[in-house]
Amino acid sequence: MADDNAVSGGRGRAEGEVWDGLVLDEEFIRAAETSEPSARARMLAARWRAEEPEPQPWRSDEPPAGWFFSKARRRRWRRR
């Protein structure tokens, strides 16, 4: 009897039997009702709570600065 307590870490047998039938497979994980947001989502939520983001127009990306969109480069490309 003393050996059983040493093996189970002092827990009762009833507690071990509860977890014996539990299988942590994909079905079990997908059935979980709660999910934690990603780290980036938590970071942005905290940042936006402190200061609201400025509105951005749709597709407001500017072309990169530098040689890639220069007129001289376009002229050289058309000559070929």
N, CA, C and O of each residue as an XYZ file, in Angstrom:
320
protein
N       0.828     -1.189      0.000
C       0.000      0.000      0.000
C       0.872      1.251      0.000
O       0.528      2.240     -0.648
N       1.982      1.224      0.708
C       2.881      2.369      0.751
C       3.500      2.616     -0.622
O       3.767      3.760     -0.989
N       3.728      1.545     -1.377
C       4.299      1.692     -2.714
C       3.335      2.393     -3.667
O       3.771      3.145     -4.539
N       2.040      2.161     -3.517
C       1.048      2.816     -4.368
C       1.062      4.326     -4.172
O       0.950      5.069     -5.147
N       1.197      4.796     -2.940
C       1.247      6.232     -2.678
C       2.508      6.855     -3.255
O       2.468      7.987     -3.737
N       3.621      6.143     -3.216
C       4.872      6.677     -3.756
C       4.777      6.826     -5.271
O       5.268      7.806     -5.832
N       4.158      5.872     -5.923
C       4.045      5.909     -7.379
C       3.085      7.002     -7.826
O       3.367      7.710     -8.792
N       1.960      7.151     -7.143
C       0.956      8.121     -7.563
C       1.212      9.513     -7.002
O       0.416     10.422     -7.235
N       2.293      9.697     -6.276
C       2.619     11.017     -5.752
C       1.740     11.422     -4.594
O       1.569     12.617     -4.353
N       1.173     10.469     -3.861
C       0.348     10.798     -2.709
C      -1.099     11.072     -3.057
O      -1.907     11.310     -2.160
N      -1.453     11.046     -4.336
C      -2.838     11.293     -4.731
C      -3.647     10.025     -4.534
O      -3.103      8.921     -4.514
N      -4.927     10.195     -4.390
C      -5.800      9.036     -4.263
C      -5.997      8.362     -5.605
O      -5.776      8.978     -6.648
N      -6.403      7.127     -5.593
C      -6.609      6.384     -6.839
C      -7.767      6.960     -7.650
O      -7.752      6.888     -8.879
N      -8.756      7.523     -6.992
C      -9.931      8.033     -7.701
C      -9.552      9.164     -8.648
O     -10.108      9.262     -9.742
N      -8.618     10.018     -8.246
C      -8.216     11.139     -9.103
C      -7.513     10.636    -10.360
O      -7.745     11.166    -11.447
N      -6.669      9.636    -10.230
C      -5.972      9.081    -11.383
C      -6.925      8.422    -12.355
O      -6.712      8.488    -13.566
N      -7.958      7.796    -11.861
C      -8.912      7.112    -12.719
C      -9.736      8.090    -13.551
O     -10.173      7.750    -14.650
N      -9.948      9.286    -13.042
C     -10.711     10.293    -13.790
C      -9.966     10.675    -15.069
O     -10.588     10.826    -16.120
N      -8.669     10.829    -14.996
C      -7.885     11.282    -16.137
C      -7.431     10.144    -17.038
O      -6.933     10.397    -18.135
N      -7.589      8.903    -16.606
C      -7.139      7.771    -17.422
C      -7.910      7.662    -18.735
O      -7.325      7.274    -19.747
N      -9.186      7.987    -18.754
C     -10.000      7.846    -19.958
C      -9.931      9.038    -20.897
O     -10.506      8.990    -21.984
N      -9.247     10.100    -20.512
C      -9.189     11.314    -21.322
C      -8.150     11.173    -22.429
O      -6.995     10.840    -22.159
N      -8.552     11.423    -23.663
C      -7.646     11.368    -24.806
C      -7.557     12.776    -25.383
O      -8.572     13.349    -25.782
N      -6.360     13.332    -25.429
C      -6.159     14.687    -25.945
C      -5.833     14.611    -27.438
O      -4.682     14.786    -27.841
N      -6.847     14.351    -28.244
C      -6.657     14.276    -29.681
C      -7.207     15.535    -30.346
O      -7.659     16.453    -29.662
N      -7.171     15.578    -31.663
C      -7.603     16.762    -32.411
C      -9.082     17.069    -32.187
O      -9.470     18.235    -32.110
N      -9.890     16.049    -32.085
C     -11.323     16.251    -31.850
C     -11.565     16.935    -30.507
O     -12.421     17.813    -30.397
N     -10.813     16.534    -29.496
C     -10.938     17.141    -28.168
C     -10.541     18.619    -28.211
O     -11.208     19.466    -27.616
N      -9.464     18.913    -28.911
C      -8.967     20.294    -28.982
C      -9.941     21.178    -29.754
O     -10.219     22.300    -29.331
N     -10.461     20.695    -30.874
C     -11.396     21.494    -31.674
C     -12.728     21.698    -30.971
O     -13.446     22.649    -31.280
N     -13.073     20.829    -30.034
C     -14.329     20.948    -29.301
C     -14.247     21.993    -28.185
O     -15.265     22.339    -27.586
N     -13.058     22.490    -27.906
C     -12.900     23.495    -26.851
C     -13.673     24.754    -27.231
O     -13.648     25.181    -28.386
N     -14.355     25.342    -26.262
C     -15.214     26.494    -26.546
C     -14.458     27.816    -26.542
O     -14.893     28.765    -27.194
N     -13.369     27.907    -25.845
C     -12.643     29.166    -25.762
C     -11.335     29.059    -26.524
O     -10.728     27.991    -26.603
N     -10.917     30.174    -27.076
C      -9.609     30.235    -27.723
C      -8.969     31.559    -27.347
O      -9.647     32.578    -27.207
N      -7.679     31.528    -27.190
C      -6.938     32.709    -26.774
C      -6.498     33.480    -28.015
O      -6.050     32.870    -28.986
N      -6.615     34.817    -28.004
C      -6.150     35.589    -29.159
C      -4.631     35.511    -29.284
O      -3.933     35.214    -28.314
N      -4.136     35.776    -30.467
C      -2.695     35.724    -30.692
C      -2.004     36.836    -29.917
O      -2.646     37.779    -29.454
N      -0.701     36.717    -29.783
C       0.080     37.723    -29.059
C      -0.025     39.081    -29.753
O      -0.130     40.111    -29.087
N       0.001     39.088    -31.079
C      -0.106     40.358    -31.811
C      -1.466     41.001    -31.595
O      -1.556     42.218    -31.433
N      -2.524     40.201    -31.591
C      -3.864     40.740    -31.360
C      -3.969     41.340    -29.962
O      -4.579     42.394    -29.786
N      -3.379     40.676    -28.965
C      -3.395     41.225    -27.600
C      -2.585     42.511    -27.520
O      -2.987     43.458    -26.844
N      -1.436     42.550    -28.212
C      -0.589     43.739    -28.200
C      -1.322     44.924    -28.834
O      -1.312     46.026    -28.285
N      -1.957     44.697    -29.991
C      -2.666     45.783    -30.665
C      -3.872     46.247    -29.859
O      -4.158     47.443    -29.814
N      -4.580     45.324    -29.225
C      -5.732     45.703    -28.404
C      -5.296     46.577    -27.241
O      -5.966     47.558    -26.918
N      -4.182     46.233    -26.609
C      -3.678     47.041    -25.492
C      -3.233     48.415    -25.987
O      -3.483     49.426    -25.331
N      -2.577     48.449    -27.139
C      -2.110     49.731    -27.688
C      -3.295     50.616    -28.061
O      -3.273     51.821    -27.809
N      -4.326     50.027    -28.658
C      -5.481     50.804    -29.100
C      -6.360     51.229    -27.938
O      -7.089     52.215    -28.048
N      -6.305     50.498    -26.814
C      -7.034     50.947    -25.627
C      -6.441     52.247    -25.107
O      -7.167     53.141    -24.672
N      -5.118     52.347    -25.155
C      -4.438     53.546    -24.668
C      -4.601     54.706    -25.651
O      -4.838     55.842    -25.241
N      -4.475     54.419    -26.929
C      -4.558     55.475    -27.949
C      -5.193     54.894    -29.204
O      -4.700     53.913    -29.761
N      -6.279     55.496    -29.642
C      -6.996     55.003    -30.816
C      -6.155     55.206    -32.072
O      -5.534     56.258    -32.225
N      -6.119     54.222    -32.979
C      -5.308     54.372    -34.191
C      -5.912     55.408    -35.136
O      -7.120     55.644    -35.142
N      -5.043     56.013    -35.929
C      -5.510     56.986    -36.918
C      -6.181     56.232    -38.067
O      -5.719     55.153    -38.439
N      -7.252     56.770    -38.633
C      -7.904     56.082    -39.758
C      -6.989     56.066    -40.985
O      -6.324     57.054    -41.294
N      -6.970     54.937    -41.667
C      -6.152     54.774    -42.867
C      -7.070     54.542    -44.055
O      -7.976     53.712    -43.975
N      -6.858     55.258    -45.159
C      -7.668     54.974    -46.346
C      -7.313     53.596    -46.904
O      -6.213     53.088    -46.689
N      -8.254     53.011    -47.614
C      -8.035     51.686    -48.178
C      -6.930     51.738    -49.220
O      -6.921     52.633    -50.065
N      -6.013     50.808    -49.173
C      -4.856     50.734    -50.073
C      -4.058     52.024    -50.079
O      -3.793     52.608    -51.130
N      -3.685     52.451    -48.899
C      -2.947     53.705    -48.781
C      -1.444     53.497    -48.883
O      -0.676     54.406    -48.568
N      -1.012     52.326    -49.314
C       0.421     52.059    -49.404
C       1.067     53.007    -50.400
O       0.556     53.234    -51.497
N       2.190     53.548    -49.994
C       2.952     54.405    -50.893
C       4.051     53.560    -51.517
O       4.553     52.638    -50.873
N       4.437     53.850    -52.753
C       5.540     53.086    -53.341
C       6.827     53.359    -52.570
O       6.989     54.441    -52.005
N       7.727     52.411    -52.540
C       8.973     52.620    -51.815
C       9.784     53.748    -52.435
O       9.788     53.933    -53.652
N      10.457     54.483    -51.595
C      11.288     55.582    -52.075
C      12.547     55.014    -52.716
O      13.012     53.937    -52.343
N      13.092     55.740    -53.677
C      14.363     55.325    -54.248
C      14.303     55.083    -55.736
O      13.427     55.594    -56.433
N      15.251     54.294    -56.212
C      15.488     54.120    -57.629
C      14.451     53.256    -58.333
O      14.299     53.385    -59.548
N      13.744     52.402    -57.650
C      12.912     51.406    -58.316
C      11.806     52.034    -59.161
O      11.514     51.539    -60.250
N      11.191     53.103    -58.687
C      10.105     53.739    -59.423
C      10.547     55.040    -60.096
O       9.714     55.901    -60.378
N      11.825     55.187    -60.352
C      12.301     56.433    -60.951
C      11.964     56.476    -62.448
O      11.825     55.434    -63.088
N      11.836     57.681    -62.993
C      11.506     57.850    -64.413
C      12.655     57.394    -65.303
O      12.424     56.851    -66.384
N      13.892     57.610    -64.860
C      15.044     57.192    -65.660
C      15.060     55.674    -65.821
O      15.373     55.177    -66.903
N      14.742     54.958    -64.803
C      14.718     53.495    -64.879
C      13.620     53.037    -65.842
O      13.821     52.078    -66.587
N      12.479     53.697    -65.839
C      11.392     53.341    -66.746
C      11.807     53.564    -68.204
O      11.493     52.750    -69.073
N      12.512     54.669    -68.469
C      12.956     54.966    -69.834
C      13.918     53.896    -70.341
O      13.814     53.458    -71.487
N      14.863     53.471    -69.480
C      15.820     52.449    -69.885
C      15.113     51.127    -70.163
O      15.518     50.392    -71.063
N      14.093     50.823    -69.425
C      13.385     49.558    -69.573
C      12.603     49.525    -70.897
O      12.505     48.472    -71.528
N      12.055     50.652    -71.315
C      11.262     50.708    -72.548
C      12.137     50.613    -73.796
O      11.655     50.163    -74.836
N      13.395     51.017    -73.731
C      14.274     51.018    -74.897
C      14.589     49.606    -75.369
O      14.836     49.400    -76.557
N      14.587     48.651    -74.486
C      14.987     47.289    -74.857
C      14.014     46.682    -75.745
O      14.188     45.535    -76.159
